[in-house]
């Protein structure tokens, strides 16, 4: 079989296709990288440190590509992103301490597994239900101007409540409203706490938190979340690379595929209806919760075959949702141009 740099062409092609798939999800949701890559590499037989390190390096590269596209669309709030990084970092440290305590008393694996499934499933059910019951008929505008004002009806009730606490200093957020700095830091700390406790990147926590708790428009929440991931993924991949745990034969073909996928996914956020974005996000999390639950059951029952079933569910979910995203984007383009000659700017 033909090889390039000691790696089979088939495997390189598989990684590139996988990267394209994940890139679409990453650019569209601001999550999905390590959620999909790391378990796939583990099932393929790679060492845990290589799977995690290579996954982080891939997440870093893809987040840079996707963030640049969201920046072009005006969907990144840098000030909010920096504040969220500060609060999230503190929360991660506290969450890590909690996890270390649970490891000390021997309850870490079971508690984290149950919490992960409940959190994924809970957020998935909440986001999907809110999107399906919404009667807004299209939600917020996707091309969000710095000074554009949002109607109260466009902002979730919880976010309106948080915005009502006028504790100085107040900061302006993209979308035309102000919120207390302390409220932003509190939300960031809480999401970081969960991220540190569960040992995950936290994209699936931060994106809905930015919208439902602070009131940031969904496309801007995705772009700002990706901006944060640039830093967390960069630091993580650098640390793993120092110990030789980043395999470039994995990372390079993954990035080759995701370079296109991430820009396609980011461009789709300016085309697809916001309620559809939330539905797809919720479905992805629900299927992810099922996959994690299956893997944990396999560990308890000592049935390794369930690891493969779990991976199949994750990959199937990724294929299903990325296909739905692409279809919705193409449908919106055709609606705008009946001749079908317009393509999103990449």
N, C-alpha and C positions, 0 to 999 in steps of 0.2 A: 504493500500500500504506500502511495506517495506521501512523503513527509516534508514539512518545512520546519527547519530549526528543531528537528527531533519530535515534532508533533504532527499527527496525521491530519491530512487535509479535511477529512470528514469531521474530525473533532473541532478543528478551527472553524469550519463552516457552521457546525452546531452552536459553538460559542457566539459566533457573529449573529446568527439568527436569534438566539436567546437574548443577545444584547439589544437587537432591534425591538423585540417584544417588550423587554423591560424598560427600554428607553422611552417608548410611547407612554407607558404607565407612569414612569418617573416624571416626565415632562408635564403630564396631564394632572396628576394628583399631588406631586411633591413627595411621594413615598413609593416604596415597592422594590428598591434596590437590594439591600441586605435581606429584606423579608423574603426574597425569592432566590437570590444568588447563593447565599451561605448554605441553606439546607440542600440545594441542588448539588453543590460541590461535595458536601458531606456524604450524600447518598452515592455519589460517583466514586467515593473512596479516598478523597483528599484528606490530609490531616486537618484537625480542627483549627490549628493556628493559621494554616495556609488558606483554608476556606474563609475564615473571618478576615484575615489580612487582605487577601485578594478581593473579597467582597467589598471591603471598605475602600480600597483603591479604585475599584470600579465605580462605587457610589460617588466618590470625590470627583472623578473625571466626568461622569454623567451629570452631576449637579452643576458643574461649571458650565457645561454646554447648555443645559436647560435654563439656568439662571440668566445667561446672556440673551437667550431668546425672550424670556419673560421681561428682561430689561428693555429690549427693543419694543415690546408691547406696552411698556409703562406699568408693569404689574409687579414691581419690586419696591417695597417701602424700606429703604436702607436704615433709616433712623429706628423704626420699629424692630427691624431685624437685629441691629446691634443690641438694643435693649433686651430683646428676647434671648439673645446669646448669653448676656450677663446673668439674667435670672435663671435660665435653663442650666447653666454651668453650676451655679450654687445648688440648685435642686438635685442635679445628678450626684453631686458629692454626698448630700444627705441620703439620697436613695441608696447609694452604694454602701453607706454605713449600715442602713437597715438590712440590706441583703447579706452583708458580712455577718451580722448578728444572727440572722436566720441560718446561715451556713454553720455557725458555731454551735447552734442547738440542733442541727440536723434536719431542719424543716424547709430549707431553701428550695429544693427541687419541686416538691409538691405544692408549696404555696405559690411560687412563681408561675408554675404551669397552670394552675387553676386561675390565678389572677390574669394571666395573659389571655387565656381563652375567654374569660368573662369580660375583659376590657375590649378585646377585638369584637366579640359578639355584641356587647352592649353598645359600643359606638356605632357598629354597623346597623343594628336595629334602629337606634335613635336617628341617625342621619337619613336612612332610607325612609322611615316613617314620616319625618319632618318634610322630606322632599315630596313624597307621594301625596300628603295631605295639603300641600301648599296650593293656594289658589291664585298665586301672583301672576301666573301666565307668562313666565319668562324670567322673573327675578331681576337681579341687578344688571346694569350695563357691564359688558365685558371690558371695553376700553375705558378704564377708570382715570379721569383727570384728577390732578392734584387738588383742585378747588371745587370739584363737582360735589354738590350736596346730595345726600341720600335721604329718601323719605323714611320716616320712622317705621313704616310698614315693611321696609326692606331689611330692617335690622332686627335680629332675634330678640325676644323679650329679655332674656338673661343679659345680653350685651347692652340693651338699653338701661337695665338696672345698674350694671357696672359703670356705664358712662355717666349715670346720674350722681355718682359719688364725686363731688368736686373737691377732692383733696389735693392741694397744690404740691408740687408744680404740675400744671396741665400741659399736655403735649398734643399737637395736631397729628392726625392720622390720615393717610391717603384715603379719600372718600369724603372729605369735607366735614369731619367732626373732631372733637377733642375728648381726651380721656386722661384720667389721673395717671401719672407716671407710676405711682405705687400699685395701681390696679394692674397695669401691664406687667410689672415685675412679679406681682403675686401670681398671675396666670402663668407666666414663664417659669416661676419656681415650681408651681404645682405640676406642670407638664414635665419639667426636668426631673422632679422627684419620681414620677412614674417611669420615666425613661431609665433613670439610674437603677431603680428597683427591679425593672424587668430585663435590663441589659439589652435594650434595643435602641435603634437610632431615634425613634419617637416621631417620625414623620406622620404616622397615622394618628398620633395624639395632637401634635401641634397644629396641623391644618384645620381640623374642626374646632380646636380651641380658639384659634385666631378669628374664625367666623362667628361661632356661637357665643363666645365669652367676651370678645372685644368688639365684634361687629365689622371686622375687615371684610370687604367684598371677596367672594370665593376665589376669583382669578388672582387677586393680589395676595390672598392668604397662601395660595400655592406658590407663587413667585417668591414671597418673603420666606416661606418655609425652606425652599430650595437654597436661598441665599444663606440661611443658617447652616444647612447641611454641607455647604462648601467648606465651612470652617471645621465642623465636627468630623466630617469624612477626611479632610486633609490632615488634621492632627492625628486621627486614628491610623490612617494608612502610613503616615510617616513613622509612627512608633513601631508598627508591625514590620515595616520595610527595614528598619534598623536591625531587626533580629532575623532578617532573611525570609520572612513569612509571606512576601508578596510575589506571586508567580506571574511573570510577565506573559508567559504563554497562555495564561488564562485571561489576564486583564486586557491585553492589547486587542484580541479579536472581539471580546465583549464590548470594548469601547468603540471599535470600528462599527459595530452594528448599532450601538446606542447613540452614536453621533448623529445619525439620521433620525432614529426613533425619538430621541429627546426633543428635537426641534419640531418634529411632527406633532408630538403630544402637547408641547407648549403652544404651538400654533392653534391646535384644536380647542384650547380653552377660550379663544377669542371667537370661536364659531358655535360651539355646542351650548345649548341652553343650560343655564346654571342649575336648574333643578335636575337635569339629566346628569350633570357632573356629580351631584350629591348622591343620586341613585346608584350610579356606577361605583362610586367610592364605597357606599354602604354595602353593596353586593360583594365587592372585593374583600372587605373586612369580614363579612359573614362567612364566605367560603374559606378565608384564611383561618378563622376561628375553628371551623370544622377540621381543616387540615392539621392544625396544631393539636386538637383534641385526639384525632386519630393517631398521631405520632406518639402522644403521651400514653394512650391506651396500649399501643404496641410495646412501649417500654415496660409498663406494668405487667402485661401478660407475657412478656418476653417473646414477642412475635415480630421479628425484623421485617417481615413482609409488609407490615403496616407502615413502615417508614417509606417504602416505595409507593404505597397507596396515598400517603400524605403528600408526597412530592407530586404525584399525578394530579391530585386535587389542586395543588398550588399552581402547577403549570397549566392545567385546564382552565382554572379561573383567570390566569393571566391572559391566555389566548382568547377566552370568551370576552373578557372586558376590553382588552385592547382592540379586538375586532369590532365590538359595539361602539367604541370611541371613534374608530376610523370611519365606520359606516355613518355615524351621526354627523361627523364633520363633512363628509362628502355630500350627505343629504342636504345640509345647510348651504353648502356651496351651490348645489344645483338649484336650490330654492331661490338664491340670490341671482343666479345666472342660468336661465332655462337652457342655454346652449351648452352649459357644462364646460366652458372654456376657461373659467377662473380657477386658479389654484392658490392655496395659501402661500404667503411669502415665507420662505424658510431662511 
